[in-house]
């Protein structure tokens, strides 16, 4: 089983990149549960909401890993921890306890922010702060990550190369 997670702030192409990678590598793509939650309940989340989002995303990951040997997930509880820190100024430790990915693809915020009615941190200062928090979660969890930057083609090139390496290591194990 190989888990690859797209990590980073809003509007950095995580969903688009994840779907493209899943298609290229025959993996299962797992959408972001938090987005659906916020479309239904709104974006004014409290600690309990974020814990529920993190638990649900992780449960979806576990089911997906039972169904397919490779899963590419549009976020996980580590990114939900970053959301908690950004929104509430605190990070529930339970969000750091979940399974970690074999690879995190951190999508840098060097893309144009596109408002879609759900995204909330489009201001450049907020976006930079949120990116710093997201990066700190990767560091705090001591996980393997690759920085994904550039235009859409460059992002795909960087990400697909990293996925190839992880899948090659997994097949040799």
Chimera marker file (.cmm) of the C-alpha trace (Angstrom):
<marker_set name="trace">
<marker id="1" x="0.000" y="0.000" z="0.000" r="1" g="1" b="0" radius="0.5"/>
<marker id="2" x="1.274" y="3.416" z="-0.972" r="1" g="1" b="0" radius="0.5"/>
<marker id="3" x="-0.298" y="6.667" z="0.188" r="1" g="1" b="0" radius="0.5"/>
<marker id="4" x="0.538" y="9.945" z="-1.520" r="1" g="1" b="0" radius="0.5"/>
<marker id="5" x="-1.017" y="13.131" z="-0.139" r="1" g="1" b="0" radius="0.5"/>
<marker id="6" x="-1.334" y="16.535" z="-1.737" r="1" g="1" b="0" radius="0.5"/>
<marker id="7" x="-0.595" y="19.182" z="0.851" r="1" g="1" b="0" radius="0.5"/>
<marker id="8" x="-0.759" y="22.957" z="0.783" r="1" g="1" b="0" radius="0.5"/>
<marker id="9" x="-3.009" y="25.967" z="0.932" r="1" g="1" b="0" radius="0.5"/>
<marker id="10" x="-6.133" y="26.625" z="-1.076" r="1" g="1" b="0" radius="0.5"/>
<marker id="11" x="-6.075" y="27.209" z="-4.812" r="1" g="1" b="0" radius="0.5"/>
<marker id="12" x="-2.707" y="25.620" z="-5.566" r="1" g="1" b="0" radius="0.5"/>
<marker id="13" x="-3.991" y="22.932" z="-7.926" r="1" g="1" b="0" radius="0.5"/>
<marker id="14" x="-4.040" y="19.997" z="-5.505" r="1" g="1" b="0" radius="0.5"/>
<marker id="15" x="-7.276" y="18.491" z="-6.815" r="1" g="1" b="0" radius="0.5"/>
<marker id="16" x="-6.365" y="18.924" z="-10.465" r="1" g="1" b="0" radius="0.5"/>
<marker id="17" x="-2.874" y="17.530" z="-9.906" r="1" g="1" b="0" radius="0.5"/>
<marker id="18" x="-4.135" y="14.633" z="-7.791" r="1" g="1" b="0" radius="0.5"/>
<marker id="19" x="-6.646" y="13.551" z="-10.409" r="1" g="1" b="0" radius="0.5"/>
<marker id="20" x="-4.041" y="13.749" z="-13.165" r="1" g="1" b="0" radius="0.5"/>
<marker id="21" x="-1.509" y="11.734" z="-11.163" r="1" g="1" b="0" radius="0.5"/>
<marker id="22" x="-4.072" y="9.100" z="-10.220" r="1" g="1" b="0" radius="0.5"/>
<marker id="23" x="-4.980" y="8.647" z="-13.874" r="1" g="1" b="0" radius="0.5"/>
<marker id="24" x="-1.353" y="8.396" z="-14.940" r="1" g="1" b="0" radius="0.5"/>
<marker id="25" x="-0.375" y="5.890" z="-12.259" r="1" g="1" b="0" radius="0.5"/>
<marker id="26" x="-3.568" y="3.838" z="-12.025" r="1" g="1" b="0" radius="0.5"/>
<marker id="27" x="-4.124" y="5.004" z="-8.465" r="1" g="1" b="0" radius="0.5"/>
<marker id="28" x="-7.328" y="5.798" z="-6.646" r="1" g="1" b="0" radius="0.5"/>
<marker id="29" x="-7.918" y="9.524" z="-6.225" r="1" g="1" b="0" radius="0.5"/>
<marker id="30" x="-9.499" y="10.491" z="-2.930" r="1" g="1" b="0" radius="0.5"/>
<marker id="31" x="-11.162" y="13.925" z="-2.815" r="1" g="1" b="0" radius="0.5"/>
<marker id="32" x="-10.924" y="16.336" z="0.078" r="1" g="1" b="0" radius="0.5"/>
<marker id="33" x="-13.603" y="15.613" z="2.686" r="1" g="1" b="0" radius="0.5"/>
<marker id="34" x="-13.252" y="19.049" z="4.316" r="1" g="1" b="0" radius="0.5"/>
<marker id="35" x="-14.428" y="20.767" z="1.150" r="1" g="1" b="0" radius="0.5"/>
<marker id="36" x="-17.659" y="18.769" z="1.100" r="1" g="1" b="0" radius="0.5"/>
<marker id="37" x="-18.134" y="19.382" z="4.820" r="1" g="1" b="0" radius="0.5"/>
<marker id="38" x="-17.762" y="23.157" z="4.334" r="1" g="1" b="0" radius="0.5"/>
<marker id="39" x="-20.062" y="23.200" z="1.313" r="1" g="1" b="0" radius="0.5"/>
<marker id="40" x="-22.761" y="21.704" z="3.562" r="1" g="1" b="0" radius="0.5"/>
<marker id="41" x="-22.014" y="23.339" z="6.937" r="1" g="1" b="0" radius="0.5"/>
<marker id="42" x="-20.109" y="26.517" z="6.041" r="1" g="1" b="0" radius="0.5"/>
<marker id="43" x="-16.529" y="27.529" z="6.666" r="1" g="1" b="0" radius="0.5"/>
<marker id="44" x="-16.903" y="28.789" z="10.235" r="1" g="1" b="0" radius="0.5"/>
<marker id="45" x="-15.361" y="25.654" z="11.740" r="1" g="1" b="0" radius="0.5"/>
<marker id="46" x="-14.635" y="24.990" z="15.399" r="1" g="1" b="0" radius="0.5"/>
<marker id="47" x="-12.299" y="22.405" z="16.926" r="1" g="1" b="0" radius="0.5"/>
<marker id="48" x="-14.934" y="19.665" z="16.866" r="1" g="1" b="0" radius="0.5"/>
<marker id="49" x="-15.649" y="20.333" z="13.171" r="1" g="1" b="0" radius="0.5"/>
<marker id="50" x="-11.977" y="20.098" z="12.298" r="1" g="1" b="0" radius="0.5"/>
<marker id="51" x="-11.533" y="16.916" z="14.315" r="1" g="1" b="0" radius="0.5"/>
<marker id="52" x="-14.545" y="15.419" z="12.504" r="1" g="1" b="0" radius="0.5"/>
<marker id="53" x="-13.079" y="16.472" z="9.142" r="1" g="1" b="0" radius="0.5"/>
<marker id="54" x="-9.707" y="14.944" z="10.030" r="1" g="1" b="0" radius="0.5"/>
<marker id="55" x="-11.248" y="11.687" z="11.257" r="1" g="1" b="0" radius="0.5"/>
<marker id="56" x="-13.472" y="11.395" z="8.178" r="1" g="1" b="0" radius="0.5"/>
<marker id="57" x="-10.625" y="12.079" z="5.739" r="1" g="1" b="0" radius="0.5"/>
<marker id="58" x="-8.464" y="9.479" z="7.469" r="1" g="1" b="0" radius="0.5"/>
<marker id="59" x="-11.287" y="6.923" z="7.509" r="1" g="1" b="0" radius="0.5"/>
<marker id="60" x="-11.738" y="7.486" z="3.770" r="1" g="1" b="0" radius="0.5"/>
<marker id="61" x="-7.998" y="6.978" z="3.284" r="1" g="1" b="0" radius="0.5"/>
<marker id="62" x="-8.056" y="3.680" z="5.190" r="1" g="1" b="0" radius="0.5"/>
<marker id="63" x="-10.966" y="2.363" z="3.106" r="1" g="1" b="0" radius="0.5"/>
<marker id="64" x="-9.306" y="3.483" z="-0.127" r="1" g="1" b="0" radius="0.5"/>
<marker id="65" x="-6.062" y="1.708" z="0.816" r="1" g="1" b="0" radius="0.5"/>
<marker id="66" x="-8.016" y="-1.519" z="1.258" r="1" g="1" b="0" radius="0.5"/>
<marker id="67" x="-9.453" y="-1.106" z="-2.240" r="1" g="1" b="0" radius="0.5"/>
<marker id="68" x="-6.346" y="-0.090" z="-4.211" r="1" g="1" b="0" radius="0.5"/>
<marker id="69" x="-2.598" y="-0.504" z="-3.678" r="1" g="1" b="0" radius="0.5"/>
<marker id="70" x="-1.923" y="3.173" z="-4.446" r="1" g="1" b="0" radius="0.5"/>
<marker id="71" x="-4.017" y="6.071" z="-3.194" r="1" g="1" b="0" radius="0.5"/>
<marker id="72" x="-3.516" y="9.732" z="-3.992" r="1" g="1" b="0" radius="0.5"/>
<marker id="73" x="-5.402" y="11.811" z="-1.467" r="1" g="1" b="0" radius="0.5"/>
<marker id="74" x="-6.320" y="15.468" z="-1.746" r="1" g="1" b="0" radius="0.5"/>
<marker id="75" x="-5.239" y="16.246" z="1.834" r="1" g="1" b="0" radius="0.5"/>
<marker id="76" x="-5.177" y="14.339" z="5.120" r="1" g="1" b="0" radius="0.5"/>
<marker id="77" x="-5.384" y="15.100" z="8.827" r="1" g="1" b="0" radius="0.5"/>
<marker id="78" x="-1.936" y="16.736" z="8.741" r="1" g="1" b="0" radius="0.5"/>
<marker id="79" x="-3.323" y="19.463" z="6.480" r="1" g="1" b="0" radius="0.5"/>
<marker id="80" x="-6.420" y="19.617" z="8.674" r="1" g="1" b="0" radius="0.5"/>
<marker id="81" x="-4.022" y="20.325" z="11.557" r="1" g="1" b="0" radius="0.5"/>
<marker id="82" x="-2.672" y="23.261" z="9.553" r="1" g="1" b="0" radius="0.5"/>
<marker id="83" x="-6.249" y="24.473" z="9.017" r="1" g="1" b="0" radius="0.5"/>
<marker id="84" x="-6.865" y="24.284" z="12.769" r="1" g="1" b="0" radius="0.5"/>
<marker id="85" x="-3.726" y="26.289" z="13.496" r="1" g="1" b="0" radius="0.5"/>
<marker id="86" x="-4.646" y="28.902" z="10.879" r="1" g="1" b="0" radius="0.5"/>
<marker id="87" x="-8.322" y="29.205" z="11.807" r="1" g="1" b="0" radius="0.5"/>
<marker id="88" x="-8.226" y="28.745" z="15.568" r="1" g="1" b="0" radius="0.5"/>
<marker id="89" x="-4.639" y="29.381" z="16.604" r="1" g="1" b="0" radius="0.5"/>
<marker id="90" x="-4.358" y="25.873" z="18.005" r="1" g="1" b="0" radius="0.5"/>
<marker id="91" x="-3.748" y="22.410" z="16.653" r="1" g="1" b="0" radius="0.5"/>
<marker id="92" x="-5.460" y="19.406" z="18.262" r="1" g="1" b="0" radius="0.5"/>
<marker id="93" x="-2.766" y="16.735" z="18.803" r="1" g="1" b="0" radius="0.5"/>
<marker id="94" x="-5.170" y="14.024" z="17.591" r="1" g="1" b="0" radius="0.5"/>
<marker id="95" x="-4.761" y="15.371" z="14.058" r="1" g="1" b="0" radius="0.5"/>
<marker id="96" x="-1.059" y="14.514" z="14.138" r="1" g="1" b="0" radius="0.5"/>
<marker id="97" x="-1.684" y="10.952" z="15.321" r="1" g="1" b="0" radius="0.5"/>
<marker id="98" x="-3.190" y="9.597" z="12.094" r="1" g="1" b="0" radius="0.5"/>
<marker id="99" x="-1.373" y="7.507" z="9.485" r="1" g="1" b="0" radius="0.5"/>
<marker id="100" x="1.222" y="9.496" z="7.570" r="1" g="1" b="0" radius="0.5"/>
<marker id="101" x="1.681" y="9.311" z="3.833" r="1" g="1" b="0" radius="0.5"/>
<marker id="102" x="4.616" y="7.711" z="2.094" r="1" g="1" b="0" radius="0.5"/>
<marker id="103" x="4.989" y="11.009" z="0.242" r="1" g="1" b="0" radius="0.5"/>
<marker id="104" x="3.605" y="14.505" z="0.668" r="1" g="1" b="0" radius="0.5"/>
<marker id="105" x="3.466" y="16.725" z="-2.390" r="1" g="1" b="0" radius="0.5"/>
<marker id="106" x="3.505" y="20.262" z="-0.999" r="1" g="1" b="0" radius="0.5"/>
<marker id="107" x="1.944" y="22.562" z="-3.585" r="1" g="1" b="0" radius="0.5"/>
<marker id="108" x="3.492" y="26.008" z="-3.239" r="1" g="1" b="0" radius="0.5"/>
<marker id="109" x="1.227" y="29.066" z="-3.385" r="1" g="1" b="0" radius="0.5"/>
<marker id="110" x="2.893" y="30.438" z="-6.512" r="1" g="1" b="0" radius="0.5"/>
<marker id="111" x="-0.374" y="30.115" z="-8.428" r="1" g="1" b="0" radius="0.5"/>
<marker id="112" x="-3.141" y="32.626" z="-8.933" r="1" g="1" b="0" radius="0.5"/>
<marker id="113" x="-5.747" y="32.466" z="-6.184" r="1" g="1" b="0" radius="0.5"/>
<marker id="114" x="-9.174" y="31.645" z="-7.609" r="1" g="1" b="0" radius="0.5"/>
<marker id="115" x="-12.189" y="32.403" z="-5.419" r="1" g="1" b="0" radius="0.5"/>
<marker id="116" x="-14.870" y="29.735" z="-5.587" r="1" g="1" b="0" radius="0.5"/>
<marker id="117" x="-17.182" y="30.595" z="-2.698" r="1" g="1" b="0" radius="0.5"/>
<marker id="118" x="-15.573" y="28.145" z="-0.240" r="1" g="1" b="0" radius="0.5"/>
<marker id="119" x="-11.966" y="29.335" z="-0.133" r="1" g="1" b="0" radius="0.5"/>
<marker id="120" x="-11.252" y="31.864" z="2.597" r="1" g="1" b="0" radius="0.5"/>
<marker id="121" x="-7.538" y="32.774" z="2.620" r="1" g="1" b="0" radius="0.5"/>
<marker id="122" x="-6.982" y="34.606" z="-0.652" r="1" g="1" b="0" radius="0.5"/>
<marker id="123" x="-5.252" y="37.654" z="0.786" r="1" g="1" b="0" radius="0.5"/>
<marker id="124" x="-1.521" y="37.339" z="-0.044" r="1" g="1" b="0" radius="0.5"/>
<marker id="125" x="-0.467" y="37.907" z="3.582" r="1" g="1" b="0" radius="0.5"/>
<marker id="126" x="-2.924" y="35.286" z="4.860" r="1" g="1" b="0" radius="0.5"/>
<marker id="127" x="-1.908" y="32.908" z="2.095" r="1" g="1" b="0" radius="0.5"/>
<marker id="128" x="1.792" y="33.243" z="2.962" r="1" g="1" b="0" radius="0.5"/>
<marker id="129" x="1.065" y="32.710" z="6.673" r="1" g="1" b="0" radius="0.5"/>
<marker id="130" x="-1.073" y="29.652" z="5.913" r="1" g="1" b="0" radius="0.5"/>
<marker id="131" x="1.669" y="28.224" z="3.685" r="1" g="1" b="0" radius="0.5"/>
<marker id="132" x="4.188" y="28.685" z="6.497" r="1" g="1" b="0" radius="0.5"/>
<marker id="133" x="1.857" y="26.822" z="8.876" r="1" g="1" b="0" radius="0.5"/>
<marker id="134" x="1.287" y="24.003" z="6.355" r="1" g="1" b="0" radius="0.5"/>
<marker id="135" x="5.038" y="23.616" z="5.887" r="1" g="1" b="0" radius="0.5"/>
<marker id="136" x="5.579" y="23.586" z="9.642" r="1" g="1" b="0" radius="0.5"/>
<marker id="137" x="3.149" y="20.663" z="9.956" r="1" g="1" b="0" radius="0.5"/>
<marker id="138" x="5.251" y="18.662" z="7.483" r="1" g="1" b="0" radius="0.5"/>
<marker id="139" x="8.367" y="19.507" z="9.476" r="1" g="1" b="0" radius="0.5"/>
<marker id="140" x="6.726" y="18.764" z="12.821" r="1" g="1" b="0" radius="0.5"/>
<marker id="141" x="5.524" y="15.366" z="11.579" r="1" g="1" b="0" radius="0.5"/>
<marker id="142" x="8.980" y="14.611" z="10.092" r="1" g="1" b="0" radius="0.5"/>
<marker id="143" x="7.500" y="13.234" z="6.867" r="1" g="1" b="0" radius="0.5"/>
<marker id="144" x="8.898" y="12.844" z="3.370" r="1" g="1" b="0" radius="0.5"/>
<marker id="145" x="7.812" y="15.729" z="1.159" r="1" g="1" b="0" radius="0.5"/>
<marker id="146" x="8.554" y="17.235" z="-2.229" r="1" g="1" b="0" radius="0.5"/>
<marker id="147" x="8.005" y="20.882" z="-3.120" r="1" g="1" b="0" radius="0.5"/>
<marker id="148" x="5.744" y="21.294" z="-6.157" r="1" g="1" b="0" radius="0.5"/>
<marker id="149" x="6.198" y="24.685" z="-7.844" r="1" g="1" b="0" radius="0.5"/>
<marker id="150" x="5.873" y="26.413" z="-11.180" r="1" g="1" b="0" radius="0.5"/>
<marker id="151" x="3.302" y="26.390" z="-13.935" r="1" g="1" b="0" radius="0.5"/>
<marker id="152" x="0.873" y="23.493" z="-14.295" r="1" g="1" b="0" radius="0.5"/>
<marker id="153" x="3.202" y="21.471" z="-16.538" r="1" g="1" b="0" radius="0.5"/>
<marker id="154" x="6.161" y="21.962" z="-14.208" r="1" g="1" b="0" radius="0.5"/>
<marker id="155" x="4.053" y="21.001" z="-11.207" r="1" g="1" b="0" radius="0.5"/>
<marker id="156" x="3.018" y="17.799" z="-12.935" r="1" g="1" b="0" radius="0.5"/>
<marker id="157" x="6.607" y="17.016" z="-13.964" r="1" g="1" b="0" radius="0.5"/>
<marker id="158" x="7.912" y="17.459" z="-10.405" r="1" g="1" b="0" radius="0.5"/>
<marker id="159" x="5.050" y="15.526" z="-8.826" r="1" g="1" b="0" radius="0.5"/>
<marker id="160" x="5.031" y="12.631" z="-11.290" r="1" g="1" b="0" radius="0.5"/>
<marker id="161" x="8.782" y="12.183" z="-10.925" r="1" g="1" b="0" radius="0.5"/>
<marker id="162" x="8.407" y="12.030" z="-7.125" r="1" g="1" b="0" radius="0.5"/>
<marker id="163" x="5.499" y="9.568" z="-7.383" r="1" g="1" b="0" radius="0.5"/>
<marker id="164" x="7.534" y="7.348" z="-9.738" r="1" g="1" b="0" radius="0.5"/>
<marker id="165" x="10.374" y="7.199" z="-7.211" r="1" g="1" b="0" radius="0.5"/>
<marker id="166" x="8.055" y="6.306" z="-4.322" r="1" g="1" b="0" radius="0.5"/>
<marker id="167" x="6.261" y="3.625" z="-6.321" r="1" g="1" b="0" radius="0.5"/>
<marker id="168" x="9.573" y="2.183" z="-7.494" r="1" g="1" b="0" radius="0.5"/>
<marker id="169" x="10.824" y="1.962" z="-3.880" r="1" g="1" b="0" radius="0.5"/>
<marker id="170" x="7.529" y="0.342" z="-2.822" r="1" g="1" b="0" radius="0.5"/>
<marker id="171" x="7.800" y="-2.299" z="-5.566" r="1" g="1" b="0" radius="0.5"/>
<marker id="172" x="11.353" y="-3.175" z="-4.460" r="1" g="1" b="0" radius="0.5"/>
<marker id="173" x="10.390" y="-3.549" z="-0.806" r="1" g="1" b="0" radius="0.5"/>
<link id1="1" id2="2" r="1" g="1" b="0" radius="0.2"/>
<link id1="2" id2="3" r="1" g="1" b="0" radius="0.2"/>
<link id1="3" id2="4" r="1" g="1" b="0" radius="0.2"/>
<link id1="4" id2="5" r="1" g="1" b="0" radius="0.2"/>
<link id1="5" id2="6" r="1" g="1" b="0" radius="0.2"/>
<link id1="6" id2="7" r="1" g="1" b="0" radius="0.2"/>
<link id1="7" id2="8" r="1" g="1" b="0" radius="0.2"/>
<link id1="8" id2="9" r="1" g="1" b="0" radius="0.2"/>
<link id1="9" id2="10" r="1" g="1" b="0" radius="0.2"/>
<link id1="10" id2="11" r="1" g="1" b="0" radius="0.2"/>
<link id1="11" id2="12" r="1" g="1" b="0" radius="0.2"/>
<link id1="12" id2="13" r="1" g="1" b="0" radius="0.2"/>
<link id1="13" id2="14" r="1" g="1" b="0" radius="0.2"/>
<link id1="14" id2="15" r="1" g="1" b="0" radius="0.2"/>
<link id1="15" id2="16" r="1" g="1" b="0" radius="0.2"/>
<link id1="16" id2="17" r="1" g="1" b="0" radius="0.2"/>
<link id1="17" id2="18" r="1" g="1" b="0" radius="0.2"/>
<link id1="18" id2="19" r="1" g="1" b="0" radius="0.2"/>
<link id1="19" id2="20" r="1" g="1" b="0" radius="0.2"/>
<link id1="20" id2="21" r="1" g="1" b="0" radius="0.2"/>
<link id1="21" id2="22" r="1" g="1" b="0" radius="0.2"/>
<link id1="22" id2="23" r="1" g="1" b="0" radius="0.2"/>
<link id1="23" id2="24" r="1" g="1" b="0" radius="0.2"/>
<link id1="24" id2="25" r="1" g="1" b="0" radius="0.2"/>
<link id1="25" id2="26" r="1" g="1" b="0" radius="0.2"/>
<link id1="26" id2="27" r="1" g="1" b="0" radius="0.2"/>
<link id1="27" id2="28" r="1" g="1" b="0" radius="0.2"/>
<link id1="28" id2="29" r="1" g="1" b="0" radius="0.2"/>
<link id1="29" id2="30" r="1" g="1" b="0" radius="0.2"/>
<link id1="30" id2="31" r="1" g="1" b="0" radius="0.2"/>
<link id1="31" id2="32" r="1" g="1" b="0" radius="0.2"/>
<link id1="32" id2="33" r="1" g="1" b="0" radius="0.2"/>
<link id1="33" id2="34" r="1" g="1" b="0" radius="0.2"/>
<link id1="34" id2="35" r="1" g="1" b="0" radius="0.2"/>
<link id1="35" id2="36" r="1" g="1" b="0" radius="0.2"/>
<link id1="36" id2="37" r="1" g="1" b="0" radius="0.2"/>
<link id1="37" id2="38" r="1" g="1" b="0" radius="0.2"/>
<link id1="38" id2="39" r="1" g="1" b="0" radius="0.2"/>
<link id1="39" id2="40" r="1" g="1" b="0" radius="0.2"/>
<link id1="40" id2="41" r="1" g="1" b="0" radius="0.2"/>
<link id1="41" id2="42" r="1" g="1" b="0" radius="0.2"/>
<link id1="42" id2="43" r="1" g="1" b="0" radius="0.2"/>
<link id1="43" id2="44" r="1" g="1" b="0" radius="0.2"/>
<link id1="44" id2="45" r="1" g="1" b="0" radius="0.2"/>
<link id1="45" id2="46" r="1" g="1" b="0" radius="0.2"/>
<link id1="46" id2="47" r="1" g="1" b="0" radius="0.2"/>
<link id1="47" id2="48" r="1" g="1" b="0" radius="0.2"/>
<link id1="48" id2="49" r="1" g="1" b="0" radius="0.2"/>
<link id1="49" id2="50" r="1" g="1" b="0" radius="0.2"/>
<link id1="50" id2="51" r="1" g="1" b="0" radius="0.2"/>
<link id1="51" id2="52" r="1" g="1" b="0" radius="0.2"/>
<link id1="52" id2="53" r="1" g="1" b="0" radius="0.2"/>
<link id1="53" id2="54" r="1" g="1" b="0" radius="0.2"/>
<link id1="54" id2="55" r="1" g="1" b="0" radius="0.2"/>
<link id1="55" id2="56" r="1" g="1" b="0" radius="0.2"/>
<link id1="56" id2="57" r="1" g="1" b="0" radius="0.2"/>
<link id1="57" id2="58" r="1" g="1" b="0" radius="0.2"/>
<link id1="58" id2="59" r="1" g="1" b="0" radius="0.2"/>
<link id1="59" id2="60" r="1" g="1" b="0" radius="0.2"/>
<link id1="60" id2="61" r="1" g="1" b="0" radius="0.2"/>
<link id1="61" id2="62" r="1" g="1" b="0" radius="0.2"/>
<link id1="62" id2="63" r="1" g="1" b="0" radius="0.2"/>
<link id1="63" id2="64" r="1" g="1" b="0" radius="0.2"/>
<link id1="64" id2="65" r="1" g="1" b="0" radius="0.2"/>
<link id1="65" id2="66" r="1" g="1" b="0" radius="0.2"/>
<link id1="66" id2="67" r="1" g="1" b="0" radius="0.2"/>
<link id1="67" id2="68" r="1" g="1" b="0" radius="0.2"/>
<link id1="68" id2="69" r="1" g="1" b="0" radius="0.2"/>
<link id1="69" id2="70" r="1" g="1" b="0" radius="0.2"/>
<link id1="70" id2="71" r="1" g="1" b="0" radius="0.2"/>
<link id1="71" id2="72" r="1" g="1" b="0" radius="0.2"/>
<link id1="72" id2="73" r="1" g="1" b="0" radius="0.2"/>
<link id1="73" id2="74" r="1" g="1" b="0" radius="0.2"/>
<link id1="74" id2="75" r="1" g="1" b="0" radius="0.2"/>
<link id1="75" id2="76" r="1" g="1" b="0" radius="0.2"/>
<link id1="76" id2="77" r="1" g="1" b="0" radius="0.2"/>
<link id1="77" id2="78" r="1" g="1" b="0" radius="0.2"/>
<link id1="78" id2="79" r="1" g="1" b="0" radius="0.2"/>
<link id1="79" id2="80" r="1" g="1" b="0" radius="0.2"/>
<link id1="80" id2="81" r="1" g="1" b="0" radius="0.2"/>
<link id1="81" id2="82" r="1" g="1" b="0" radius="0.2"/>
<link id1="82" id2="83" r="1" g="1" b="0" radius="0.2"/>
<link id1="83" id2="84" r="1" g="1" b="0" radius="0.2"/>
<link id1="84" id2="85" r="1" g="1" b="0" radius="0.2"/>
<link id1="85" id2="86" r="1" g="1" b="0" radius="0.2"/>
<link id1="86" id2="87" r="1" g="1" b="0" radius="0.2"/>
<link id1="87" id2="88" r="1" g="1" b="0" radius="0.2"/>
<link id1="88" id2="89" r="1" g="1" b="0" radius="0.2"/>
<link id1="89" id2="90" r="1" g="1" b="0" radius="0.2"/>
<link id1="90" id2="91" r="1" g="1" b="0" radius="0.2"/>
<link id1="91" id2="92" r="1" g="1" b="0" radius="0.2"/>
<link id1="92" id2="93" r="1" g="1" b="0" radius="0.2"/>
<link id1="93" id2="94" r="1" g="1" b="0" radius="0.2"/>
<link id1="94" id2="95" r="1" g="1" b="0" radius="0.2"/>
<link id1="95" id2="96" r="1" g="1" b="0" radius="0.2"/>
<link id1="96" id2="97" r="1" g="1" b="0" radius="0.2"/>
<link id1="97" id2="98" r="1" g="1" b="0" radius="0.2"/>
<link id1="98" id2="99" r="1" g="1" b="0" radius="0.2"/>
<link id1="99" id2="100" r="1" g="1" b="0" radius="0.2"/>
<link id1="100" id2="101" r="1" g="1" b="0" radius="0.2"/>
<link id1="101" id2="102" r="1" g="1" b="0" radius="0.2"/>
<link id1="102" id2="103" r="1" g="1" b="0" radius="0.2"/>
<link id1="103" id2="104" r="1" g="1" b="0" radius="0.2"/>
<link id1="104" id2="105" r="1" g="1" b="0" radius="0.2"/>
<link id1="105" id2="106" r="1" g="1" b="0" radius="0.2"/>
<link id1="106" id2="107" r="1" g="1" b="0" radius="0.2"/>
<link id1="107" id2="108" r="1" g="1" b="0" radius="0.2"/>
<link id1="108" id2="109" r="1" g="1" b="0" radius="0.2"/>
<link id1="109" id2="110" r="1" g="1" b="0" radius="0.2"/>
<link id1="110" id2="111" r="1" g="1" b="0" radius="0.2"/>
<link id1="111" id2="112" r="1" g="1" b="0" radius="0.2"/>
<link id1="112" id2="113" r="1" g="1" b="0" radius="0.2"/>
<link id1="113" id2="114" r="1" g="1" b="0" radius="0.2"/>
<link id1="114" id2="115" r="1" g="1" b="0" radius="0.2"/>
<link id1="115" id2="116" r="1" g="1" b="0" radius="0.2"/>
<link id1="116" id2="117" r="1" g="1" b="0" radius="0.2"/>
<link id1="117" id2="118" r="1" g="1" b="0" radius="0.2"/>
<link id1="118" id2="119" r="1" g="1" b="0" radius="0.2"/>
<link id1="119" id2="120" r="1" g="1" b="0" radius="0.2"/>
<link id1="120" id2="121" r="1" g="1" b="0" radius="0.2"/>
<link id1="121" id2="122" r="1" g="1" b="0" radius="0.2"/>
<link id1="122" id2="123" r="1" g="1" b="0" radius="0.2"/>
<link id1="123" id2="124" r="1" g="1" b="0" radius="0.2"/>
<link id1="124" id2="125" r="1" g="1" b="0" radius="0.2"/>
<link id1="125" id2="126" r="1" g="1" b="0" radius="0.2"/>
<link id1="126" id2="127" r="1" g="1" b="0" radius="0.2"/>
<link id1="127" id2="128" r="1" g="1" b="0" radius="0.2"/>
<link id1="128" id2="129" r="1" g="1" b="0" radius="0.2"/>
<link id1="129" id2="130" r="1" g="1" b="0" radius="0.2"/>
<link id1="130" id2="131" r="1" g="1" b="0" radius="0.2"/>
<link id1="131" id2="132" r="1" g="1" b="0" radius="0.2"/>
<link id1="132" id2="133" r="1" g="1" b="0" radius="0.2"/>
<link id1="133" id2="134" r="1" g="1" b="0" radius="0.2"/>
<link id1="134" id2="135" r="1" g="1" b="0" radius="0.2"/>
<link id1="135" id2="136" r="1" g="1" b="0" radius="0.2"/>
<link id1="136" id2="137" r="1" g="1" b="0" radius="0.2"/>
<link id1="137" id2="138" r="1" g="1" b="0" radius="0.2"/>
<link id1="138" id2="139" r="1" g="1" b="0" radius="0.2"/>
<link id1="139" id2="140" r="1" g="1" b="0" radius="0.2"/>
<link id1="140" id2="141" r="1" g="1" b="0" radius="0.2"/>
<link id1="141" id2="142" r="1" g="1" b="0" radius="0.2"/>
<link id1="142" id2="143" r="1" g="1" b="0" radius="0.2"/>
<link id1="143" id2="144" r="1" g="1" b="0" radius="0.2"/>
<link id1="144" id2="145" r="1" g="1" b="0" radius="0.2"/>
<link id1="145" id2="146" r="1" g="1" b="0" radius="0.2"/>
<link id1="146" id2="147" r="1" g="1" b="0" radius="0.2"/>
<link id1="147" id2="148" r="1" g="1" b="0" radius="0.2"/>
<link id1="148" id2="149" r="1" g="1" b="0" radius="0.2"/>
<link id1="149" id2="150" r="1" g="1" b="0" radius="0.2"/>
<link id1="150" id2="151" r="1" g="1" b="0" radius="0.2"/>
<link id1="151" id2="152" r="1" g="1" b="0" radius="0.2"/>
<link id1="152" id2="153" r="1" g="1" b="0" radius="0.2"/>
<link id1="153" id2="154" r="1" g="1" b="0" radius="0.2"/>
<link id1="154" id2="155" r="1" g="1" b="0" radius="0.2"/>
<link id1="155" id2="156" r="1" g="1" b="0" radius="0.2"/>
<link id1="156" id2="157" r="1" g="1" b="0" radius="0.2"/>
<link id1="157" id2="158" r="1" g="1" b="0" radius="0.2"/>
<link id1="158" id2="159" r="1" g="1" b="0" radius="0.2"/>
<link id1="159" id2="160" r="1" g="1" b="0" radius="0.2"/>
<link id1="160" id2="161" r="1" g="1" b="0" radius="0.2"/>
<link id1="161" id2="162" r="1" g="1" b="0" radius="0.2"/>
<link id1="162" id2="163" r="1" g="1" b="0" radius="0.2"/>
<link id1="163" id2="164" r="1" g="1" b="0" radius="0.2"/>
<link id1="164" id2="165" r="1" g="1" b="0" radius="0.2"/>
<link id1="165" id2="166" r="1" g="1" b="0" radius="0.2"/>
<link id1="166" id2="167" r="1" g="1" b="0" radius="0.2"/>
<link id1="167" id2="168" r="1" g="1" b="0" radius="0.2"/>
<link id1="168" id2="169" r="1" g="1" b="0" radius="0.2"/>
<link id1="169" id2="170" r="1" g="1" b="0" radius="0.2"/>
<link id1="170" id2="171" r="1" g="1" b="0" radius="0.2"/>
<link id1="171" id2="172" r="1" g="1" b="0" radius="0.2"/>
<link id1="172" id2="173" r="1" g="1" b="0" radius="0.2"/>
</marker_set>
